[in-house]
Amino acid sequence: MKFTKDHEWVRLEGDVATVGITKHAADQLGDVVFVETPEAGRAVSQKDGFAVVESVKAASDVYAPVSGEVIEGNDALASAPETVNADPEGAGWFAKIKVSDASELDGLMDRAAYDAFLASL
């Protein structure tokens, strides 16, 4: 699993990246009340906003940690947005992206680096 400074995570399986927000991001947002996931077929570029998450505190864009084509949005979040709070790095994933440039993952943090980044905030 890799992480961004914007608190997204990405897990690569073959050439498909599953993407979501970190536990830290979910905790900072508070109770998530709405999630808008991207449609399949949508092309995304690294660092582009591609999803929206709204909580009782704020609305935030979710940024693509990698470039590629969305092959699946997590439609279950529409009716159960609280899943993002309950399991942000598991069932609360936002989208699956067919990665166009796997080298983009090299610029992301591993868990130890992300934890160190959080400690510096």
Backbone torsions as a table, in degrees:
resi	resn	phi	psi	omega
1	MET	NA	138.3	178.2
2	LYS	-121.0	160.6	-173.4
3	PHE	-135.8	152.8	175.8
4	THR	-109.2	164.9	175.8
5	LYS	-71.1	-12.6	175.7
6	ASP	-91.7	7.5	174.1
7	HIS	72.5	34.6	167.3
8	GLU	-100.1	153.2	172.5
9	TRP	-118.8	156.9	177.5
10	VAL	-142.5	133.9	177.1
11	ARG	-121.4	119.7	-177.3
12	LEU	-96.2	128.7	174.4
13	GLU	-129.1	104.9	-172.6
14	GLY	68.2	-122.8	177.3
15	ASP	-109.2	19.1	179.3
16	VAL	-112.9	124.7	178.8
17	ALA	-103.8	126.4	171.1
18	THR	-93.1	133.5	-171.5
19	VAL	-127.6	141.2	174.6
20	GLY	-158.0	-169.8	175.9
21	ILE	-104.4	153.7	-175.9
22	THR	-75.4	165.4	175.4
23	LYS	-58.4	-40.5	178.4
24	HIS	-57.6	-47.1	-179.9
25	ALA	-62.3	-44.7	-179.9
26	ALA	-62.4	-40.7	178.9
27	ASP	-65.1	-40.2	179.9
28	GLN	-66.5	-37.0	-179.4
29	LEU	-69.2	-33.1	-172.3
30	GLY	83.4	-155.6	-174.8
31	ASP	-66.3	115.3	178.6
32	VAL	-76.7	129.2	-176.8
33	VAL	-115.9	-13.7	-178.5
34	PHE	-156.6	138.5	175.5
35	VAL	-135.1	132.1	173.7
36	GLU	-113.9	113.6	-179.7
37	THR	-99.4	157.3	-177.9
38	PRO	-75.1	154.9	177.0
39	GLU	-78.3	146.4	173.3
40	ALA	-60.2	142.6	179.8
41	GLY	95.9	-12.8	-179.3
42	ARG	-74.6	130.4	174.7
43	ALA	-83.7	135.3	177.6
44	VAL	-128.7	149.4	175.2
45	SER	-112.0	149.1	179.1
46	GLN	-52.2	134.1	177.8
47	LYS	78.4	1.5	174.1
48	ASP	-78.6	143.3	171.3
49	GLY	-69.1	128.9	-177.3
50	PHE	-132.7	-5.2	178.2
51	ALA	-150.4	166.2	179.2
52	VAL	-131.5	138.9	174.4
53	VAL	-128.1	130.7	179.2
54	GLU	-119.8	139.5	177.6
55	SER	-127.5	-178.8	176.9
56	VAL	-65.5	-19.4	-178.2
57	LYS	-95.8	-39.4	-170.1
58	ALA	-162.8	165.4	169.9
59	ALA	-112.4	137.6	-177.5
60	SER	-138.1	145.8	170.4
61	ASP	-78.4	150.4	171.4
62	VAL	-109.4	129.7	-174.0
63	TYR	-102.0	141.0	-179.9
64	ALA	-69.9	123.1	177.7
65	PRO	-78.3	-14.3	178.9
66	VAL	-142.8	158.2	176.2
67	SER	-89.5	152.0	176.4
68	GLY	158.3	-157.2	-179.7
69	GLU	-117.7	129.4	176.5
70	VAL	-65.6	124.9	176.4
71	ILE	-105.2	-15.3	178.1
72	GLU	-163.7	133.3	168.8
73	GLY	-100.4	150.7	-179.4
74	ASN	-82.2	84.2	-176.6
75	ASP	-60.9	-23.3	-179.6
76	ALA	-62.4	-23.7	-178.6
77	LEU	-70.0	-22.4	179.3
78	ALA	-60.9	-41.6	-178.5
79	SER	-97.1	-11.4	-179.7
80	ALA	-140.0	62.1	-177.5
81	PRO	-61.8	-22.9	179.3
82	GLU	-63.5	-15.4	175.9
83	THR	-58.2	-32.3	178.8
84	VAL	-61.0	-39.0	177.3
85	ASN	-74.7	-40.6	-174.6
86	ALA	-71.2	-37.3	-175.1
87	ASP	-148.7	65.5	-172.8
88	PRO	-62.4	-31.1	-177.2
89	GLU	-103.3	21.2	178.7
90	GLY	-139.7	-107.9	-176.1
91	ALA	-64.1	-15.7	179.8
92	GLY	-86.7	19.5	177.9
93	TRP	-61.4	154.8	-176.5
94	PHE	-99.8	-42.9	-175.1
95	ALA	-157.6	159.6	170.5
96	LYS	-113.6	129.8	-175.2
97	ILE	-122.5	128.2	172.3
98	LYS	-77.4	112.2	-170.9
99	VAL	-73.1	132.2	179.0
100	SER	-95.6	-21.7	-179.2
101	ASP	-145.0	91.4	-176.4
102	ALA	-62.8	-20.6	-179.9
103	SER	-65.5	-18.9	177.0
104	GLU	-61.6	-26.5	179.1
105	LEU	-66.2	-24.4	-178.8
106	ASP	-62.1	-27.0	-178.9
107	GLY	-85.6	0.2	-178.6
108	LEU	-96.3	164.3	-177.1
109	MET	-90.4	146.2	169.2
110	ASP	-82.9	178.7	-175.6
111	ARG	-59.0	-43.7	-178.5
112	ALA	-63.2	-43.7	179.8
113	ALA	-66.9	-38.2	179.0
114	TYR	-66.2	-42.9	178.0
115	ASP	-61.3	-39.7	177.7
116	ALA	-66.1	-39.9	176.6
117	PHE	-60.3	-45.8	179.5
118	LEU	-61.2	-39.6	-179.1
119	ALA	-64.4	-25.5	-178.4
120	SER	-84.5	-9.6	-177.3
121	LEU	-76.4	NA	NA
